[in-house]
């Protein structure tokens, strides 16, 4: 389930980055702002702005699209294929609801992106607290390795800092620590880009994830006792880069407030995570692939 939330995060980041602060980003999963909405909002800004005013005064602090004047909710069905466990070579097919809630350019909440608030909120900079669910690892996830410990559900609590040099580009640093579960510390550095072509919204991004020794030993380590029952070699990883990932998405408006979305991501385990006997076993892999699709309907109200 750790791979599930990581995959959701990557896909969310790719599609919209609600924390921009983005089934599915990281690389920011919600529905991307349709190109038509963005074009209409840009025309409205240009029409209302004084001719002599510099361009900077016509912008509100936005990221991949105009933020709603009040509440905005995207909801719909989705399906996601994710690795069975961190370092697994198999995929699990899961029905994942598409649900994202935003209030102006301040509050955001979703299963995929967690809960956050933009305390610092300017044209180029945003920062604030964030809380993400970490679903852990069940015995069923790792049934092929008898003796490995399950990892319980826990919230990851931290903060983010986002720099947006241009309308369609953002760089975000997010640091979180689990309150229980793996008890580890994670830091994600993410780059996001988006492009609007007619009714299509296309995007891509990349992420580097750093993890401390506590996280890596929980998910990729093998203790002497676990080695006896699982048949894996004893392994005690140290803090290092956990993975390097890329992702892409495509979203198209199909009528009214409906949109259809497709997304995918590829993560390569590196460092001590890649050297783990779990990922190097016949049931493991350093290559982690996520694929998904969703249909969503957008509600807006003040």
C-alpha positions as CSV (number, residue, x, y, z in Angstrom):
1,X,0.0,0.0,0.0
2,X,3.0,2.3,0.3
3,X,3.4,1.9,-3.4
4,X,-0.3,2.8,-3.8
5,X,0.0,6.2,-2.2
6,X,3.3,6.9,-3.9
7,X,1.7,6.1,-7.2
8,X,-1.3,8.3,-6.4
9,X,1.0,11.1,-5.5
10,X,3.0,10.8,-8.7
11,X,-0.2,10.7,-10.8
12,X,-1.8,13.6,-9.0
13,X,1.3,15.7,-9.5
14,X,1.1,15.0,-13.2
15,X,-2.5,16.0,-13.6
16,X,-3.0,19.1,-11.6
17,X,-0.9,19.6,-8.5
18,X,-3.6,20.8,-6.1
19,X,-1.0,21.9,-3.7
20,X,0.4,24.0,-6.4
21,X,0.0,24.4,-3.9
22,X,-1.0,18.5,-8.0
23,X,-7.0,8.6,-11.5
24,X,-4.2,10.0,-11.0
25,X,1.4,13.9,-9.2
26,X,3.3,13.7,-8.1
27,X,3.4,14.5,-10.8
28,X,0.9,16.7,-9.1
29,X,-4.5,12.7,-9.3
30,X,-7.3,15.2,-10.0
31,X,-8.7,16.5,-13.2
32,X,-6.6,19.0,-14.9
33,X,-8.1,22.5,-15.6
34,X,-9.5,22.3,-19.1
35,X,-7.8,24.5,-21.7
36,X,-11.1,26.2,-22.6
37,X,-11.5,27.4,-19.0
38,X,-7.9,28.7,-18.9
39,X,-8.4,30.5,-22.2
40,X,-11.6,32.1,-21.0
41,X,-10.1,33.2,-17.7
42,X,-7.1,34.7,-19.5
43,X,-9.4,36.7,-21.8
44,X,-11.4,37.9,-18.8
45,X,-8.3,39.1,-17.0
46,X,-7.1,40.9,-20.1
47,X,-10.5,42.5,-20.7
48,X,-10.7,43.8,-17.1
49,X,-7.1,44.9,-16.6
50,X,-6.3,48.6,-17.2
51,X,-4.3,49.1,-20.4
52,X,-1.5,50.8,-18.6
53,X,-1.2,48.3,-15.8
54,X,1.9,46.0,-15.9
55,X,1.1,42.3,-16.6
56,X,2.1,41.3,-13.0
57,X,-0.9,43.2,-11.6
58,X,-3.4,41.2,-13.6
59,X,-2.4,37.9,-12.1
60,X,-3.7,36.2,-9.0
61,X,-1.4,33.6,-7.6
62,X,-2.3,30.6,-9.8
63,X,-0.5,27.5,-11.0
64,X,-1.8,25.2,-13.8
65,X,-5.1,26.9,-14.3
66,X,-7.4,29.6,-12.8
67,X,-8.5,28.7,-9.3
68,X,-12.2,28.8,-8.4
69,X,-13.8,31.9,-6.8
70,X,-15.2,29.6,-4.2
71,X,-15.4,25.8,-3.7
72,X,-14.5,23.3,-6.5
73,X,-15.1,19.5,-6.3
74,X,-14.0,17.0,-8.9
75,X,-15.5,13.5,-8.5
76,X,-15.8,10.3,-10.5
77,X,-14.7,6.7,-10.9
78,X,-11.2,5.6,-11.7
79,X,-9.0,2.6,-12.0
80,X,-5.3,2.3,-11.1
81,X,-2.6,-0.4,-11.7
82,X,0.2,-0.2,-9.1
83,X,3.0,-2.4,-7.8
84,X,1.9,-4.9,-5.2
85,X,4.5,-3.7,-2.7
86,X,7.6,-1.4,-2.8
87,X,10.1,-3.3,-5.0
88,X,7.5,-5.7,-6.4
89,X,7.5,-6.9,-10.0
90,X,3.8,-7.5,-10.1
91,X,0.8,-5.1,-10.5
92,X,-2.4,-4.8,-8.6
93,X,-5.6,-3.4,-10.2
94,X,-7.6,-1.2,-7.9
95,X,-10.7,0.9,-8.3
96,X,-9.8,4.4,-7.0
97,X,-12.4,7.2,-6.7
98,X,-11.5,10.5,-8.2
99,X,-12.2,13.1,-5.5
100,X,-10.5,16.5,-5.1
101,X,-11.8,19.4,-3.2
102,X,-10.4,23.0,-3.4
103,X,-11.3,26.3,-2.0
104,X,-10.0,29.3,-3.9
105,X,-6.2,29.1,-4.1
106,X,-6.0,28.3,-0.3
107,X,-7.3,24.9,0.8
108,X,-7.0,21.6,-0.9
109,X,-8.0,18.0,0.1
110,X,-8.1,14.6,-1.5
111,X,-7.3,11.0,-0.8
112,X,-4.5,11.2,-3.4
113,X,-2.9,14.6,-2.5
114,X,-3.6,14.8,1.2
115,X,-4.8,17.9,3.0
116,X,-3.0,21.2,2.8
117,X,-3.2,25.0,3.0
118,X,-1.3,27.7,1.3
119,X,-0.1,29.9,4.2
120,X,2.4,31.7,1.9
121,X,0.6,32.5,-1.3
122,X,2.1,34.9,-3.8
123,X,2.5,34.9,-7.6
124,X,5.7,32.8,-7.6
125,X,5.8,31.3,-4.1
126,X,3.5,29.1,-2.1
127,X,4.2,27.3,1.2
128,X,2.2,25.6,4.0
129,X,1.5,22.5,6.0
130,X,0.5,19.2,4.4
131,X,-0.8,15.8,5.7
132,X,-0.9,12.7,3.6
133,X,-2.2,9.2,4.3
134,X,0.4,6.4,4.3
135,X,-1.4,3.0,4.0
136,X,1.6,0.9,5.0
137,X,2.2,-2.7,4.0
138,X,-0.2,-5.6,4.7
139,X,0.8,-9.3,5.2
140,X,-1.1,-10.0,2.0
141,X,1.1,-7.5,0.1
142,X,4.2,-9.5,1.1
143,X,2.8,-13.0,1.3
144,X,5.7,-14.2,-0.9
145,X,8.1,-13.2,1.9
146,X,6.9,-14.9,5.1
147,X,8.3,-13.2,8.2
148,X,8.5,-9.7,6.9
149,X,6.7,-7.2,9.1
150,X,3.5,-5.5,8.1
151,X,3.5,-1.7,8.3
152,X,0.4,-0.1,9.8
153,X,-1.5,2.9,8.4
154,X,-0.2,6.3,9.6
155,X,-0.4,10.0,8.6
156,X,2.6,11.7,7.1
157,X,2.8,15.3,8.4
158,X,5.0,17.9,7.0
159,X,5.2,21.0,4.8
160,X,5.8,22.1,1.2
161,X,7.5,25.0,-0.6
162,X,6.6,25.7,-4.3
163,X,8.3,28.0,-6.7
164,X,6.5,28.8,-10.0
165,X,8.8,30.7,-12.4
166,X,6.1,30.7,-15.1
167,X,2.4,30.0,-15.5
168,X,2.9,26.4,-16.6
169,X,6.0,25.4,-14.7
170,X,6.5,24.7,-11.0
171,X,9.2,23.2,-8.7
172,X,8.2,21.9,-5.3
173,X,10.0,20.6,-2.3
174,X,7.9,18.6,0.2
175,X,9.2,17.1,3.5
176,X,7.0,14.7,5.6
177,X,7.5,12.5,8.6
178,X,5.2,9.6,9.5
179,X,3.5,9.7,12.8
180,X,3.6,5.9,13.3
181,X,3.7,3.2,10.6
182,X,7.2,3.3,9.0
183,X,8.1,6.3,11.3
184,X,10.5,7.5,8.6
185,X,11.2,10.9,6.9
186,X,10.7,11.6,3.2
187,X,11.7,14.5,1.0
188,X,10.3,14.9,-2.5
189,X,11.7,17.3,-5.1
190,X,9.3,17.6,-8.0
191,X,9.3,19.4,-11.4
192,X,5.9,19.9,-13.2
193,X,5.1,21.2,-16.7
194,X,1.8,21.5,-18.5
195,X,0.6,22.3,-22.0
196,X,-2.8,23.3,-23.4
197,X,-3.8,22.2,-26.9
198,X,-7.5,22.9,-27.8
199,X,-9.6,20.7,-25.5
200,X,-6.6,18.7,-24.4
201,X,-4.5,19.3,-21.3
202,X,-1.1,17.5,-21.5
203,X,1.6,17.4,-18.8
204,X,4.7,15.7,-17.6
205,X,7.0,15.8,-14.6
206,X,9.8,14.3,-12.7
207,X,10.5,13.6,-9.0
208,X,13.5,12.6,-6.9
209,X,12.6,11.1,-3.5
210,X,15.0,11.1,-0.5
211,X,14.4,8.8,2.5
212,X,16.0,8.4,5.8
213,X,17.3,5.1,7.3
214,X,14.2,4.5,9.3
215,X,12.0,4.5,6.2
216,X,14.4,2.4,4.1
217,X,14.8,-0.2,6.9
218,X,11.0,-0.5,7.3
219,X,10.3,-1.1,3.6
220,X,13.5,-2.4,2.2
221,X,15.5,-3.8,5.1
222,X,15.7,-7.4,6.4
223,X,16.5,-8.2,10.0
224,X,18.2,-11.4,11.1
225,X,14.9,-12.9,12.3
226,X,13.1,-12.0,9.1
227,X,16.0,-13.5,7.1
228,X,15.4,-16.9,8.7
229,X,11.7,-17.1,7.8
230,X,11.8,-15.3,4.5
231,X,15.0,-16.8,3.0
232,X,16.2,-13.2,2.2
233,X,19.7,-12.1,3.1
234,X,20.1,-9.8,6.1
235,X,20.1,-6.2,4.9
236,X,20.3,-2.9,6.8
237,X,20.0,0.1,4.4
238,X,21.1,3.7,5.3
239,X,19.6,7.0,4.3
240,X,19.8,7.7,0.5
241,X,17.9,8.6,-2.6
242,X,15.0,6.1,-2.7
243,X,13.8,6.5,-6.3
244,X,13.8,8.7,-9.4
245,X,10.5,9.0,-11.2
246,X,8.9,10.5,-14.3
247,X,5.2,10.7,-15.2
248,X,2.8,12.0,-17.9
249,X,-0.9,12.6,-18.3
250,X,-3.5,13.6,-20.8
251,X,-6.9,15.0,-20.0
252,X,-9.8,15.9,-22.5
253,X,-13.1,17.7,-21.9
254,X,-15.8,15.4,-23.3
255,X,-18.8,17.7,-22.8
256,X,-20.1,20.1,-20.1
257,X,-18.2,19.6,-16.9
258,X,-17.1,16.0,-17.7
259,X,-13.4,15.1,-18.5
260,X,-11.6,11.9,-19.2
261,X,-8.1,11.4,-18.0
262,X,-5.2,8.9,-18.6
263,X,-1.9,8.9,-16.8
264,X,1.2,6.8,-16.2
265,X,4.4,6.9,-14.2
266,X,7.7,5.1,-14.0
267,X,9.9,5.0,-10.9
268,X,13.4,3.5,-10.7
269,X,14.6,2.4,-7.3
270,X,18.1,3.6,-6.7
271,X,20.6,3.6,-3.9
272,X,20.1,1.3,-0.9
273,X,16.5,0.7,-2.0
274,X,17.7,-0.8,-5.3
275,X,20.2,-3.0,-3.5
276,X,17.6,-4.5,-1.2
277,X,17.2,-8.3,-1.4
278,X,13.5,-7.7,-1.7
279,X,13.7,-5.8,-5.0
280,X,16.5,-8.1,-6.2
281,X,14.5,-11.3,-5.6
282,X,12.6,-13.3,-8.2
283,X,9.4,-11.5,-7.0
284,X,11.0,-8.0,-6.9
285,X,12.0,-5.3,-9.4
286,X,13.8,-2.0,-9.3
287,X,11.3,-0.8,-12.0
288,X,8.0,0.5,-10.6
289,X,5.2,1.2,-13.1
290,X,1.8,2.8,-12.5
291,X,-1.0,3.2,-15.1
292,X,-4.5,4.6,-14.7
293,X,-7.5,6.3,-16.0
294,X,-10.5,8.2,-14.6
295,X,-13.7,10.1,-15.6
296,X,-14.6,13.1,-13.5
297,X,-17.3,15.7,-13.1
298,X,-16.6,19.2,-11.8
299,X,-18.9,21.1,-9.3
300,X,-18.3,24.7,-8.5
301,X,-20.1,26.9,-5.9
302,X,-19.4,29.8,-3.6
